[in-house]
Amino acid sequence: MAPQIKKMLNNILSQIEIPPILAFKKKASAIEPKQGFVFDMTQAVPSFPTFSKIIDHLRDELLKPENSFYSDVPGDIKLRSEIIKHHPCAKNLSPDDLIITAGANHAAYTALTLHFNIGDKILLPEPYYFNHDMALKMLGLESCHVKMDSANGFQLDADLMIEQFKKTKAKGLILVTPNNPTGVIYKSSEILKLLNWTSTKKIQIIIDETYMRFDKEHLHLSEISKFIGHGLSLVGSFSKTLSLTGYRVGYLIQGVNFFENVLKIQDTMVICAPTLAQKAALFGLKECDQDVQDQIDLINERQRILSESSKNWTRFKLCSFGAYFAFIQHPFEELSSEEAALKLFQETGILTLPGAVFGLGQSRFLRFAYANIHKTELGTALKNLCDFDQLLGP
Ligand SMILES: Cc1ncc(COP(=O)(O)O)c(C=O)c1O
């Protein structure tokens, strides 16, 4: 008889849902959409390949022997300096105020490890980016969901958040602006108001600014910068704007006073972000500003097309949109959001994510990552949606 092999598993992991996109797509793969086409708006993936300029540059970089080695643990100093030059509220920072990470998810995990102790309560506006909820739980932190108001377009209200801090005694908060999944852009004035209160209370705010290029006024109030390293850290990415999702490169602006401690985490987890990916990001930051803007203009056009189309819907309702995403109320009160998403897929070919993956209170919603697909395809997808909406009747 074969010996019984005992499975050793961290107790916490068994209480965390498996990554939702893969799981949902597996369920959807059993369905044949009526129209035959699939419009995949599940995961936020750029609809364009890495700019050819970057690829050409990497061809040269690949031949340099130093690029096959580790970079400095905190990341290439040229890239760190370039980020400071480009960032709206980092002008007075030094390279040691930040580290280069293997993407924004790695940066967020590092920030949570850096600032909090097991058992701390952390506020998470709901609907939330599910990887943040998963990271909090994995680290033994308590994820305290704060339901945002759909009638208010899921906008951040500093006073309401302060009330939540008083009620829960939470030690931190994760904000995502522009937001995933709702697309909403938080007002810098509300963020500043919140920081003015939290910074006197030993509370840490982490802002995930993965989609910052979609907000022309992102953190534009100059007073915000003084909180970096003093109650505020910023998590960023090159995945979406430079189309470098597979390269794995982002950053964490944590403040110079946390530099030594953040290096302990970095060295233990990855030693450094991928060296060639850092070269790609550096070149992209220096040379691809117009290319990035052109892509953003194209995505904004898709946003306008979606917004126009939504005026013809009677049963579906566009509740918020921006950057990459739209958060849409579906009409099927009796269905779970997963059932509603599968029904929509079958009828229209539009593959979205069920609202419940962004919080259990979000079952009336679906998330459309409309930036994923080109204008013409989006037009066809939305025509299918309009036809389906009309078929459902008033
Ligand atoms: C809010 C947010 N943060 C982080 C990430 C992951 O970014 P990266 O590829 O840089 O890890 C995503 C990707 O969808 C995201 O939407």
The ligand as a Tripos MOL2 file, in Angstrom:
@<TRIPOS>MOLECULE
LIG
   16    16     1     0     0
SMALL
NO_CHARGES

@<TRIPOS>ATOM
      1 C1         -5.0580   48.2780   -9.7150 C.3       1 LIG1
      2 C2         -4.0150   47.3540  -10.2360 C.ar      1 LIG1
      3 N1         -2.8720   47.2120   -9.5620 N.ar      1 LIG1
      4 C3         -1.9210   46.3810  -10.0070 C.ar      1 LIG1
      5 C4         -2.0750   45.6570  -11.1610 C.ar      1 LIG1
      6 C5         -0.9820   44.7390  -11.6030 C.3       1 LIG1
      7 O1          0.0020   45.4870  -12.2530 O.3       1 LIG1
      8 P1          1.4240   44.8630  -12.5590 P.3       1 LIG1
      9 O2          1.3150   44.1580  -13.8680 O.co2     1 LIG1
     10 O3          2.3260   46.0520  -12.6280 O.co2     1 LIG1
     11 O4          1.7640   43.9630  -11.4200 O.co2     1 LIG1
     12 C6         -3.2520   45.7620  -11.8960 C.ar      1 LIG1
     13 C7         -3.4650   44.9400  -13.1130 C.2       1 LIG1
     14 O5         -4.5460   44.7210  -13.5790 O.2       1 LIG1
     15 C8         -4.2480   46.6310  -11.4200 C.ar      1 LIG1
     16 O6         -5.4070   46.7750  -12.0790 O.3       1 LIG1
@<TRIPOS>BOND
     1     1     2 1
     2     2     3 ar
     3     2    15 ar
     4     3     4 ar
     5     4     5 ar
     6     5     6 1
     7     5    12 ar
     8     6     7 1
     9     7     8 1
    10     8     9 2
    11     8    10 1
    12     8    11 1
    13    12    13 1
    14    12    15 ar
    15    13    14 2
    16    15    16 1
@<TRIPOS>SUBSTRUCTURE
     1 LIG1         1 GROUP 0 **** ****
